[in-house]
Amino acid sequence: MQTTYSAGGVVLNARGQVLVTNQNGDSWSLPKGHIDPGEDARTASAREIAEETGITELEFVAPLGSYMRPRIARGGVGDDPTEMKHIEFFLYRTTQETLAPTDPHHPEARWVDLQSVAELLSHPKDKEFFISCVENISAALPKQ
């Protein structure tokens, strides 16, 4: 099994919603992707967020940590046994609202209420990681 390195972000808008993306029309995740050679994880996360959602104005808040999981299999069901992903996440805020993905493998992005994100995420490890970060994410929500 090959290990690959990815980075992504939990992005909050002014209404306290979280950005999620659709992969290949068959699964949902937080925006993330491979770290390119010579790129650090935080730079890769911002690039991937821009490609998958069109959001480019990001305010860095904090690192959220990392975890490992297999890649989602084609068709969005089950795991691909050929690739183990090491994924590092960062927390961001943005004032941008309009979503405009440019990555053809991520045809849709949407803003989701914080309490609904985990149920939308396709991979169990993504859900588990997101739930483990909810307290840190909640602390960064806009004050009402």
C-alpha positions as CSV (number, residue, x, y, z in Angstrom):
1,M,0.0,0.0,0.0
2,Q,1.3,3.4,-1.0
3,T,1.2,6.3,1.5
4,T,0.4,9.7,0.2
5,Y,0.3,13.1,1.9
6,S,-2.6,15.5,1.7
7,A,-3.7,18.7,3.4
8,G,-7.0,20.4,3.7
9,G,-9.1,22.8,5.6
10,V,-12.2,23.4,7.7
11,V,-13.4,26.7,6.4
12,L,-16.0,28.8,8.3
13,N,-18.0,31.6,6.7
14,A,-19.5,34.6,8.6
15,R,-22.7,32.6,9.3
16,G,-20.6,29.9,11.0
17,Q,-21.2,27.3,8.2
18,V,-18.5,24.9,7.1
19,L,-17.4,24.3,3.5
20,V,-17.7,20.8,2.1
21,T,-17.0,19.4,-1.4
22,N,-18.3,16.7,-3.6
23,Q,-15.7,14.3,-5.0
24,N,-16.4,12.7,-8.5
25,G,-20.1,13.2,-8.0
26,D,-20.2,10.3,-5.5
27,S,-18.8,11.3,-2.1
28,W,-18.5,14.3,0.3
29,S,-15.5,15.5,2.2
30,L,-13.8,18.6,3.5
31,P,-11.7,20.3,0.9
32,K,-8.3,18.6,0.7
33,G,-5.7,17.2,-1.7
34,H,-2.2,16.0,-2.4
35,I,0.7,18.1,-1.2
36,D,2.8,19.0,-4.3
37,P,6.7,18.6,-4.2
38,G,8.3,21.6,-2.5
39,E,5.0,22.7,-0.9
40,D,4.2,22.8,2.8
41,A,1.0,21.4,4.2
42,R,-0.6,24.8,4.9
43,T,0.1,26.1,1.5
44,A,-1.3,22.9,-0.1
45,S,-4.4,23.2,2.0
46,A,-5.1,26.8,0.8
47,R,-4.4,25.8,-2.8
48,E,-6.7,22.8,-2.6
49,I,-9.5,24.9,-1.0
50,A,-9.2,27.4,-3.9
51,E,-9.3,24.7,-6.6
52,E,-12.2,22.7,-5.0
53,T,-14.4,25.7,-3.9
54,G,-13.2,28.9,-5.5
55,I,-12.5,30.4,-2.0
56,T,-9.2,32.3,-2.0
57,E,-9.5,34.8,0.8
58,L,-8.6,32.7,3.9
59,E,-7.8,33.8,7.4
60,F,-5.7,31.1,9.1
61,V,-7.0,30.3,12.6
62,A,-5.2,27.2,13.8
63,P,-3.9,23.8,12.9
64,L,-6.4,21.0,13.6
65,G,-4.2,18.0,13.5
66,S,-3.9,15.0,11.2
67,Y,-5.0,11.4,10.7
68,M,-4.6,8.5,8.3
69,R,-7.2,6.7,6.2
70,P,-7.5,4.7,3.0
71,R,-8.5,6.6,-0.1
72,I,-12.2,6.3,-1.0
73,A,-12.8,3.7,-3.7
74,R,-14.1,4.7,-7.2
75,G,-17.8,5.0,-7.0
76,G,-17.6,6.5,-3.5
77,V,-18.2,3.2,-1.7
78,G,-15.6,1.5,0.5
79,D,-11.9,1.9,0.6
80,D,-9.2,1.7,-2.1
81,P,-6.6,-0.7,-0.6
82,T,-3.8,0.7,-2.8
83,E,-3.5,4.1,-1.1
84,M,-3.2,5.2,2.5
85,K,-3.7,8.9,2.9
86,H,-2.0,11.0,5.7
87,I,-4.2,14.1,5.9
88,E,-3.3,17.3,7.8
89,F,-6.0,19.9,8.4
90,F,-6.1,23.6,9.2
91,L,-8.9,25.8,10.4
92,Y,-9.7,29.0,8.4
93,R,-12.3,31.7,8.3
94,T,-13.5,33.6,5.2
95,T,-15.8,36.4,4.3
96,Q,-16.3,35.0,0.8
97,E,-19.6,33.3,0.1
98,T,-19.7,32.5,-3.6
99,L,-18.5,29.0,-4.4
100,A,-16.9,28.3,-7.8
101,P,-15.0,25.0,-8.0
102,T,-12.4,24.8,-10.8
103,D,-11.3,21.2,-10.2
104,P,-13.3,18.9,-12.5
105,H,-13.1,16.0,-9.9
106,H,-14.9,18.2,-7.4
107,P,-18.0,19.4,-9.3
108,E,-19.8,20.9,-6.3
109,A,-19.1,22.7,-3.1
110,R,-21.6,23.9,-0.5
111,W,-21.9,25.7,2.9
112,V,-23.3,23.4,5.6
113,D,-24.4,24.1,9.1
114,L,-21.8,22.9,11.7
115,Q,-24.2,20.4,13.3
116,S,-24.9,18.7,9.8
117,V,-21.3,18.3,8.5
118,A,-20.4,15.0,10.1
119,E,-23.5,13.3,8.7
120,L,-22.7,14.5,5.2
121,L,-19.1,13.3,5.1
122,S,-18.7,10.0,3.3
123,H,-15.7,8.4,4.9
124,P,-16.1,7.2,8.6
125,K,-12.6,8.5,9.4
126,D,-13.4,11.9,8.0
127,K,-16.5,12.0,10.3
128,E,-14.5,10.8,13.3
129,F,-11.9,13.5,12.8
130,F,-14.4,16.3,12.2
131,I,-16.3,15.3,15.4
132,S,-13.1,15.3,17.4
133,C,-12.4,18.9,16.2
134,V,-15.9,20.4,16.8
135,E,-14.9,22.1,20.1
136,N,-11.9,23.8,18.4
137,I,-14.1,24.7,15.4
138,S,-16.9,26.1,17.6
139,A,-14.4,28.3,19.5
140,A,-13.6,30.0,16.1
141,L,-17.3,30.7,15.2
142,P,-18.3,34.3,14.7
143,K,-19.6,35.9,17.9
144,Q,-23.3,36.7,17.6
